[in-house]
């Protein structure tokens, strides 16, 4: 699951937080409630996750309950990969 978190961490830094200190973005940093992800950025993240990990994220999963931190995202992807 570390590989998932690392890939998501790198994507968020590259796409949404260029130039920011990588150490400031932790597994529990709030992404949606913290204002890093808005609706367009969340959609871009979902597309990345689906393409990178070969999963399908349902509309009800693309919100604060599943995508508000790198830890939550990694858990969601891991559970979907195990269910496949």
Phi and psi in degrees as a GROMACS rama.xvg file:
@    title "Ramachandran Plot"
@    xaxis  label "Phi"
@    yaxis  label "Psi"
@TYPE xy
-61.8128  -38.2167  UNK-2
-62.426  -38.1453  UNK-3
-63.0359  -50.8607  UNK-4
-60.8281  -40.5718  UNK-5
-63.8296  -44.8273  UNK-6
-63.4838  -42.2246  UNK-7
-66.9882  -43.6117  UNK-8
-57.2691  -49.1881  UNK-9
-63.3003  -40.663  UNK-10
-63.1146  -46.7907  UNK-11
-63.355  -43.1495  UNK-12
-61.9289  -45.9331  UNK-13
-66.9783  -44.5093  UNK-14
-87.6868  -35.674  UNK-15
-117.52  -19.79  UNK-16
-132.647  48.848  UNK-17
-61.3729  135.535  UNK-18
85.8677  -7.79523  UNK-19
-79.222  156.703  UNK-20
-68.4088  118.545  UNK-21
-58.4178  -28.4518  UNK-22
-71.324  -18.2465  UNK-23
-75.9981  -21.0393  UNK-24
-95.7908  102.684  UNK-25
-104.976  177.417  UNK-26
-64.8177  -19.8238  UNK-27
-111.759  5.28895  UNK-28
-60.0235  126.582  UNK-29
-69.9478  120.941  UNK-30
-90.5934  -48.5069  UNK-31
-84.0952  -52.9591  UNK-32
-69.1435  -19.1977  UNK-33
-90.3089  -2.73244  UNK-34
86.7936  4.13658  UNK-35
-73.4197  -41.0338  UNK-36
-107.661  124.269  UNK-37
-102.855  -170.678  UNK-38
-64.0637  -40.2201  UNK-39
-68.9004  -43.8967  UNK-40
-65.3516  -36.6228  UNK-41
-63.5056  -42.3177  UNK-42
-61.5779  -43.1462  UNK-43
-62.228  -39.8771  UNK-44
-64.0791  -44.1417  UNK-45
-60.0314  -44.3123  UNK-46
-60.136  -45.6342  UNK-47
-57.9576  -48.875  UNK-48
-61.2274  -43.7989  UNK-49
-63.9065  -43.2959  UNK-50
-72.082  -43.1734  UNK-51
-68.1338  -41.6285  UNK-52
-108.625  1.18322  UNK-53
64.2371  39.5031  UNK-54
-121.232  170.956  UNK-55
-121.797  121.329  UNK-56
-99.2071  120.638  UNK-57
-73.7746  158.163  UNK-58
-56.9204  -40.5787  UNK-59
-70.3208  -13.625  UNK-60
-92.341  -9.13151  UNK-61
-92.8294  51.7331  UNK-62
-143.496  -167.145  UNK-63
-57.0874  -34.9238  UNK-64
-62.6154  -27.9202  UNK-65
-121.899  -19.7365  UNK-66
-123.458  20.7708  UNK-67
-87.5892  -6.73385  UNK-68
-152.405  160.282  UNK-69
-62.6595  -36.2777  UNK-70
-61.5458  -44.1039  UNK-71
-64.7207  -40.8019  UNK-72
-63.1509  -45.9333  UNK-73
-61.7085  -40.8924  UNK-74
-62.603  -43.6308  UNK-75
-61.5859  -47.8754  UNK-76
-64.2497  -44.5793  UNK-77
-59.6732  -43.677  UNK-78
-66.1125  -37.444  UNK-79
-69.2965  -38.2494  UNK-80
-68.0035  -37.6383  UNK-81
-69.8421  -33.2931  UNK-82
-74.0936  -21.6876  UNK-83
